């Protein structure tokens, strides 16, 4: 086990620590928003332990605070969390093969842990990075939510602090290294256009799911690329570890989060 954790380089540890700081700010804002909106403190704490999905938690609480019912809140959370299904396929090799590792591992699948895993090719490093990121974020998120619930009664209008901007900023920084590949970049732009175009007409969460249509662009590139060549190879992307969406084992912080 010790040798497994030693496979994580210092740059990745630093990046995970910075992400924990950013997500702690978001977790604190979630706890504060929930309590200041009138819900009891146990609600955000229980959600963070059992759901552990920032976007879904914000969506569910937003529905309740807007006057919606529990069923509508659960539906909103499920819609947002539906994006984790393809994520699970992408990192299935990192959660182990036995049920006592797969069950907690599935609970730790999130945007950040998946993004860190996809930066690496080596199976042992992928596994170590997944568990290190997942466990660190689970701990920091839940502690920050507790702190936010304690401070919620004294914050007042949490929207004036702009804390909601931290979460999308973190996710944007996560995907930046992958955008170096032309094929990935075209797929991401296509998905973003689909999501933005659908946002005025569909409920929250559905535009995000529709943005997965951008993967069709990447699939088309894969079918037209020469045999054995990665997607985007015909566009001048370098072969090897440095040219794919996974990147090398070490990424400069300025290009990651």
C-alpha positions as CSV (number, residue, x, y, z in Angstrom):
1,X,0.0,0.0,0.0
2,X,2.8,2.4,0.8
3,X,4.4,1.8,-2.5
4,X,1.1,2.6,-4.2
5,X,0.9,6.0,-2.5
6,X,4.5,6.7,-3.4
7,X,3.6,6.6,-7.0
8,X,1.9,10.1,-6.7
9,X,4.3,12.9,-7.7
10,X,4.7,16.1,-5.8
11,X,3.0,18.1,-8.5
12,X,-0.1,16.0,-8.3
13,X,-0.2,16.2,-4.5
14,X,0.1,20.0,-4.8
15,X,-2.7,20.2,-7.3
16,X,-5.0,18.0,-5.2
17,X,-4.3,20.2,-2.2
18,X,-5.2,23.4,-4.1
19,X,-8.4,21.7,-5.4
20,X,-9.3,20.8,-1.8
21,X,-8.9,24.5,-0.8
22,X,-11.1,25.6,-3.7
23,X,-13.8,23.0,-3.0
24,X,-13.7,23.8,0.7
25,X,-14.8,27.3,-0.1
26,X,-17.6,25.9,-2.2
27,X,-18.6,23.5,0.6
28,X,-18.6,26.2,3.1
29,X,-20.9,28.3,0.9
30,X,-23.2,25.3,0.4
31,X,-23.6,24.9,4.2
32,X,-24.1,28.6,4.7
33,X,-26.6,29.0,1.9
34,X,-28.6,26.0,3.1
35,X,-28.9,27.1,6.7
36,X,-29.4,30.8,5.9
37,X,-32.3,29.8,3.6
38,X,-34.1,28.2,6.6
39,X,-33.2,24.5,6.4
40,X,-32.0,22.8,9.5
41,X,-28.2,22.2,9.8
42,X,-28.5,18.4,9.6
43,X,-29.7,18.6,6.0
44,X,-26.5,19.9,4.3
45,X,-24.4,17.7,6.6
46,X,-26.3,14.5,5.8
47,X,-26.4,15.4,2.1
48,X,-22.7,15.9,2.0
49,X,-22.0,12.5,3.6
50,X,-24.5,10.5,1.6
51,X,-24.7,12.3,-1.7
52,X,-21.3,13.9,-1.9
53,X,-22.0,15.7,-5.2
54,X,-21.7,19.5,-5.1
55,X,-23.8,20.3,-8.1
56,X,-26.5,17.9,-7.2
57,X,-26.6,19.2,-3.6
58,X,-26.9,22.8,-4.8
59,X,-29.6,21.9,-7.2
60,X,-31.7,19.9,-4.7
61,X,-31.4,22.6,-2.0
62,X,-32.2,25.3,-4.6
63,X,-35.4,23.5,-5.5
64,X,-36.5,23.2,-1.9
65,X,-35.6,26.8,-1.0
66,X,-37.6,27.9,-4.1
67,X,-40.7,26.2,-2.7
68,X,-40.4,22.9,-4.6
69,X,-41.2,19.5,-3.1
70,X,-38.8,16.7,-2.0
71,X,-39.6,14.7,-5.2
72,X,-38.6,17.6,-7.4
73,X,-35.4,18.2,-5.4
74,X,-34.4,14.5,-5.8
75,X,-35.2,14.6,-9.5
76,X,-33.0,17.6,-10.0
77,X,-30.1,15.9,-8.1
78,X,-30.5,12.7,-10.1
79,X,-30.5,14.6,-13.4
80,X,-27.2,16.4,-12.6
81,X,-25.6,13.2,-11.2
82,X,-26.5,11.3,-14.4
83,X,-23.2,12.6,-15.9
84,X,-21.3,10.4,-13.5
85,X,-22.4,7.3,-15.4
86,X,-19.9,7.8,-18.2
87,X,-17.4,8.9,-15.7
88,X,-17.7,5.6,-14.0
89,X,-16.8,3.8,-17.2
90,X,-13.8,6.0,-17.6
91,X,-12.3,5.2,-14.2
92,X,-13.7,1.7,-13.6
93,X,-10.1,0.3,-13.3
94,X,-9.3,2.5,-10.3
95,X,-11.9,1.4,-7.8
96,X,-10.7,-2.2,-7.5
97,X,-12.4,-5.5,-8.1
98,X,-13.9,-6.4,-4.7
99,X,-17.1,-5.0,-3.4
100,X,-15.5,-3.5,-0.3
101,X,-13.4,-1.2,-2.5
102,X,-15.9,-0.7,-5.3
103,X,-18.7,0.5,-3.1
104,X,-16.7,3.4,-1.4
105,X,-14.9,3.9,-4.7
106,X,-18.1,4.6,-6.6
107,X,-19.0,7.1,-3.9
108,X,-15.8,9.0,-4.6
109,X,-16.4,9.3,-8.4
110,X,-16.7,13.1,-9.1
111,X,-15.6,15.6,-11.6
112,X,-12.3,16.3,-9.9
113,X,-11.2,12.8,-9.2
114,X,-12.0,11.7,-12.7
115,X,-10.1,14.7,-14.2
116,X,-7.0,13.8,-12.2
117,X,-7.2,10.1,-13.2
118,X,-7.4,11.0,-16.8
119,X,-4.1,12.8,-16.6
120,X,-2.3,9.5,-16.2
121,X,-1.8,6.3,-18.2
122,X,-0.1,4.0,-15.6
123,X,-2.7,1.8,-13.8
124,X,-1.0,2.1,-10.4
125,X,-0.7,5.8,-10.6
126,X,-4.3,6.2,-11.8
127,X,-5.5,4.1,-8.8
128,X,-3.3,6.1,-6.3
129,X,-4.4,9.4,-7.7
130,X,-8.1,8.5,-7.6
131,X,-8.1,7.4,-4.0
132,X,-5.9,10.3,-2.8
133,X,-8.0,12.9,-4.5
134,X,-11.3,11.3,-3.6
135,X,-10.6,10.8,0.1
136,X,-9.0,14.2,0.5
137,X,-11.9,15.9,-1.2
138,X,-14.5,13.9,0.8
139,X,-12.8,14.9,4.1
140,X,-12.4,18.6,3.1
141,X,-15.8,18.9,1.6
142,X,-17.6,17.5,4.7
143,X,-15.6,19.5,7.2
144,X,-16.2,22.7,5.2
145,X,-19.9,22.1,5.0
146,X,-20.1,21.7,8.8
147,X,-18.2,25.0,9.1
148,X,-20.5,26.6,6.7
149,X,-23.6,25.5,8.6
150,X,-22.2,27.0,11.8
151,X,-21.5,30.3,10.1
152,X,-24.7,30.4,8.0
153,X,-26.7,32.2,10.5
154,X,-24.2,35.1,10.6
155,X,-23.3,35.4,6.9
156,X,-26.5,37.0,5.7
157,X,-26.7,37.2,1.9
158,X,-24.2,34.6,0.8
159,X,-24.7,35.5,-2.9
160,X,-22.9,38.8,-2.4
161,X,-19.6,36.9,-1.6
162,X,-19.5,35.3,-5.0
163,X,-18.6,31.9,-3.6
164,X,-20.7,30.2,-6.3
165,X,-18.0,31.1,-8.9
166,X,-15.3,29.0,-7.2
167,X,-16.9,25.6,-8.3
168,X,-17.1,26.3,-12.1
169,X,-13.6,27.9,-12.0
170,X,-12.1,24.7,-10.5
171,X,-13.8,22.6,-13.2
172,X,-12.6,24.9,-16.0
173,X,-9.0,24.6,-14.7
174,X,-9.3,20.8,-14.6
175,X,-10.1,20.4,-18.3
176,X,-7.6,22.9,-19.6
177,X,-4.7,20.4,-20.1
178,X,-7.0,18.1,-22.2
179,X,-7.8,21.0,-24.5
180,X,-4.3,20.8,-26.0
181,X,-5.6,18.0,-28.2
182,X,-7.4,19.4,-31.3
183,X,-10.0,16.5,-31.3
184,X,-10.8,17.0,-27.6
185,X,-11.0,20.7,-28.2
186,X,-13.5,20.4,-31.0
187,X,-15.6,18.0,-28.9
188,X,-15.6,20.3,-25.9
189,X,-16.5,23.4,-28.0
190,X,-19.4,21.4,-29.6
191,X,-20.7,20.3,-26.2
192,X,-20.4,23.8,-24.8
193,X,-22.4,25.2,-27.7
194,X,-25.1,22.6,-27.3
195,X,-25.4,23.3,-23.5
196,X,-25.6,27.0,-23.9
197,X,-28.2,26.8,-26.7
198,X,-30.3,24.4,-24.6
199,X,-30.1,26.3,-21.3
200,X,-32.9,28.8,-22.0
201,X,-35.4,26.0,-22.9
202,X,-34.6,23.1,-20.6
203,X,-34.5,22.6,-16.8
204,X,-31.2,22.8,-15.0
205,X,-29.1,19.7,-15.5
206,X,-30.5,18.6,-18.9
207,X,-28.2,21.0,-21.0
208,X,-25.2,19.4,-19.3
209,X,-26.3,15.9,-20.3
210,X,-27.0,17.1,-23.9
211,X,-23.5,18.5,-24.1
212,X,-22.3,14.9,-24.2
213,X,-23.3,15.1,-27.8
214,X,-20.0,16.7,-28.4
215,X,-18.5,13.2,-28.0
216,X,-20.0,12.4,-31.4
217,X,-17.4,14.8,-32.9
218,X,-14.6,12.9,-31.1
219,X,-16.1,9.6,-32.3
220,X,-16.1,10.8,-35.9
221,X,-12.5,11.8,-35.6
222,X,-11.6,8.3,-34.2
223,X,-13.3,6.6,-37.1
224,X,-11.5,8.7,-39.7
225,X,-8.0,8.6,-38.1
226,X,-5.5,6.1,-39.4
227,X,-5.3,2.7,-37.8
228,X,-3.4,2.8,-34.5
229,X,-3.4,6.6,-34.5
230,X,-5.1,8.4,-31.6
231,X,-8.0,10.9,-32.3
232,X,-6.6,14.2,-33.5
233,X,-3.4,12.6,-34.8
234,X,-4.1,13.8,-38.3
235,X,-4.4,17.3,-37.0
236,X,-0.8,17.5,-36.0
237,X,-1.1,16.5,-32.3
238,X,2.1,14.8,-31.2
239,X,2.0,11.0,-30.5
240,X,2.7,9.5,-27.1
241,X,1.7,10.5,-23.6
242,X,2.0,14.2,-24.2
243,X,-0.4,14.5,-27.0
244,X,-3.6,12.8,-25.7
245,X,-6.1,14.1,-23.2
246,X,-4.4,12.3,-20.4
247,X,-1.2,14.2,-20.6
248,X,2.1,13.2,-18.9
249,X,2.4,12.1,-15.4
250,X,3.4,15.5,-14.3
251,X,1.5,18.7,-15.3
252,X,2.6,22.2,-14.4
253,X,0.1,23.8,-12.0
254,X,-0.3,26.7,-14.4
255,X,-1.8,24.3,-17.0
256,X,-3.9,22.3,-14.6
257,X,-6.1,23.7,-11.9
